[in-house]
Amino acid sequence: MRSLNWLHIALIHLAIINMVTFLLYGIDKWKAKRDKWRVSEEALIWMADNLILLTYVGLTKIQGLY
């Protein structure tokens, strides 16, 4: 079995981030339709922005650049 290189790890990580963010937006939409407490806009933006930043930092550590 081949080991995963940093690009494969990055793609898997980004796919997971996108799925979690998409799920969070879906929960917010579902709650909005039912007039329930919604996910804060700050949390939605944090998911979209900061997790990608964390991915970048993690990849630079994997590559030994950081």
C-alpha positions as CSV (number, residue, x, y, z in Angstrom):
1,M,0.0,0.0,0.0
2,R,1.4,3.4,-1.0
3,S,1.8,6.1,1.6
4,L,-0.1,9.3,1.1
5,N,2.0,12.3,0.1
6,W,1.2,15.8,1.3
7,L,-1.0,16.6,-1.7
8,H,-3.3,13.7,-1.0
9,I,-3.5,14.6,2.6
10,A,-4.3,18.2,1.7
11,L,-7.1,17.2,-0.7
12,I,-8.6,14.8,1.9
13,H,-8.5,17.5,4.5
14,L,-10.0,20.1,2.3
15,A,-12.8,17.7,1.3
16,I,-13.6,17.1,5.0
17,I,-13.6,20.9,5.7
18,N,-15.9,21.5,2.8
19,M,-18.3,18.7,3.9
20,V,-18.4,20.0,7.5
21,T,-19.0,23.6,6.4
22,F,-21.7,22.5,3.9
23,L,-23.4,20.6,6.7
24,L,-23.2,23.6,9.0
25,Y,-24.8,25.8,6.4
26,G,-27.4,23.2,5.8
27,I,-28.3,23.0,9.5
28,D,-28.5,26.8,9.5
29,K,-30.9,26.8,6.5
30,W,-33.0,24.1,8.1
31,K,-33.3,26.1,11.4
32,A,-34.1,29.3,9.5
33,K,-37.0,27.6,7.7
34,R,-38.4,26.5,11.1
35,D,-37.8,29.8,13.0
36,K,-35.4,28.2,15.4
37,W,-32.2,29.4,16.9
38,R,-29.7,29.6,14.0
39,V,-25.9,29.1,13.7
40,S,-24.2,32.4,14.2
41,E,-22.8,34.1,11.2
42,E,-19.4,34.3,13.0
43,A,-19.3,30.5,13.3
44,L,-20.1,30.1,9.6
45,I,-17.4,32.5,8.5
46,W,-14.9,31.0,10.9
47,M,-15.5,27.5,9.5
48,A,-15.0,28.8,5.9
49,D,-11.9,30.9,6.6
50,N,-9.9,29.6,9.6
51,L,-10.0,25.9,8.8
52,I,-8.4,26.6,5.4
53,L,-5.7,28.6,7.2
54,L,-5.2,25.7,9.6
55,T,-4.8,23.4,6.6
56,Y,-2.1,25.6,5.2
57,V,-0.2,25.7,8.4
58,G,-0.5,22.0,8.8
59,L,0.8,21.3,5.3
60,T,3.8,23.6,5.7
61,K,4.7,21.6,8.9
62,I,4.3,18.3,7.0
63,Q,6.6,19.6,4.3
64,G,9.1,21.0,6.8
65,L,8.8,24.6,5.6
66,Y,7.4,26.0,8.8
